[in-house]
């Protein structure tokens, strides 16, 4: 090989080029250093935060929702463990075998599983993927026994709302559902995240903030595969407050039993303070069905059902009060001095106004009727007479005074205020002036009158407690570990402007309703306790139409009368007020009064 | 053969630089594989030490003979390496989709690494034999281009885009340095632009994706852009002084991809911060300038071109790797020379360093 040493020319040329090369190397290195400066010094703090976010994952620890109990501490709503099936993609050994096993054990369809694992197994192969929420205890047992054969499968426990008595008191307690997007946006639920279950109705909704507690959290260090390495810090969850209802579950169950298979509502309350002791509405639903997320068809069925199982008839069912309204007419007449209790009205079964005849429910009439007998036997003609004497304005005034046509102030939502018609209302609503005939039907609780069972319970309480309209309440106390954040206090909303002697006269008559031989409510009579009450039979259609349809018992059930019974006991110093409504039940005396008897008996004689 | 003067001229500074860089490399590799220590991470770290020992042995061996001997061996060595590249394609070990390795008695070895040095020597011989003081024309350069194209084609076929790119760019550097006429250079540049679409079509899909991701990293934050992003987070989060040895969370929790090979520098930057990265870059800068100085003072064109080629190997791999991990270039799979894990690369680079030292030791001697 030729030795080519440098000739001076090329040595000099090379030397120049080497300087350029050296300069280039320095320039590039400086550029790289500047790049590092930008990354590590200028933008470093932001990258440091990003690296921390990479490292630390936040995991929620759900708080235990507060319990719901009855007034005696009987558990109505609790939390039970729910088991969710997860799989750790990285730990799956044989996907085909695993998925066919899972199909056999818990009915998971392999294609669905693969879809859920797709795209997930790449980024965080160690992060558990939820396959099936809330597996049954049979499935749990199967999975647990075969766990050694199911590498990668993981069972995680999560508290789940459990309504111990299913549909019992469902309208009061309410149910849970996924928080909606609007609720999340509203900012009223700062503790919640998408997918959370919150109270959607009843006590669950009204006391959501207290029941919910405070979510806990864990900062865990994870690696790039999503594998949890250690807990960096932990904030324990704070359990929610427990709620004690004023409900007496024994009475509640009995009320529900008596409504079984019927449509209607029962309200039982302490007449001396407004505590609701039972509130039943039928038909019912099972709030447990909502916990795991109710499916659309079932929900649609529930919402569109003509039986309205979701409606709490005790507070939002509107019915004409029927003869129960005679209490209002009697009190109004007495207080206004237009009604002399001794005065007798002759009932021959008919009452004529103009060319129209209004009938008494007793076809051949009651004969000579005083106020006492008028109420005891619920003589329509007597009250047609008195109603006409009073006029619409006075009847409406006293109806309002007794709490009708306005909300009772019940603390759970969806209460309806009902309707007490007035002249102005009629004109505005219908464009026609008030008709004299309407005064007559209003006197026996028909016409446009609409009331809720709760208003009736509240009214009868006021008649017997010395005239106080208490706000009906269903929460006894809220708290935990012996510390209450809320405690029930009676809340008198109003006092009747009616003399005690007038109230006494009506009370006496209402005792007669149950205890006298011809009383319409005698089926509510008890041996050892004096019950006082008033029956009502509210027409769904007017008498005119009815004539053409033949015997009442033959009517289609939807057109049959609603049966009312409104009562208190013991009459001397009542401790329990009841309002019972059976939709299309027929006569109040036969369909509703016997239920009152059973409830009073259980509560007063056996309780 | 051994001469007292040789010992006297031994380039201690070059050796010292290499020892420091290797030590940092081993230390960094210990940290990078620390989270894998149960799964055989310590094996990687120990292997790297062995490779450095072998590398230094190769370096010393390369100083034992006069480098002019290599002039004679240049073409045979080149064809030997080329033959190995063909053998790799026929019988090589396939690992993660590419066929790059030959098994030599259980030790894995990449012929492409050998080719880097062989090609530099072959080019140096060509240009020292064919002198064109006024610059080479394209027609004078067909042999260097052929020398370069053959191995590049074979290596792309493996596929190993990163190494092919390194070899190509190192060859161009040597050719450019040897001086190409301006007109020829322009034709080359225009030709390269025209060829680009054809190269693009022939790239593997993942390679195209990497380039696209580079052009717009936000396009796919959890896909191909993920690695660049995690590397930038690792480097940036090191701040000035770093998170400390073994304390890099990005490293320890595996957010960094290939943290002992392509992204080894990110590990250093995360744990030692700007200060540590700066020191390493300055060491490389010093090494390269020292190499350029050896080239400049070598006593002939052959030595000068070999030295330049060896410096080019260091420079381009370092510049591309650091640019890649800091998000300046797409992820092309070029490890940080002398720093990342990889036996073949260390041994061949050390051998190249041995040549540098050989040239440095013999610059004042006359035979």
Interface residues (C-beta under 8 A of the other chain):
Chain A: X1 X2 X3 X4 X5 X6 X9 X10 X13 X14 X15 X17 X18 X21 X22 X25 X26 X28 X29 X32 X33 X35 X36 X37 X39 X40 X41 X43 X44 X45 X46 X47 X48 X50 X51 X52 X54 X55 X123 X221 X222 X223 X224 X225 X229
Chain B: X35 X68 X71 X72 X125 X128 X129 X131 X133 X177 X179 X222 X230 X232 X233 X234 X235 X236 X237 X238 X239 X240 X249 X250 X252 X253 X254 X255 X269 X270 X273 X274 X277 X278 X281 X282 X284 X285 X288 X289 X292 X295 X296 X299 X300 X301 X302 X304 X308 X311 X315 X319 X322 X323 X326 X327 X328
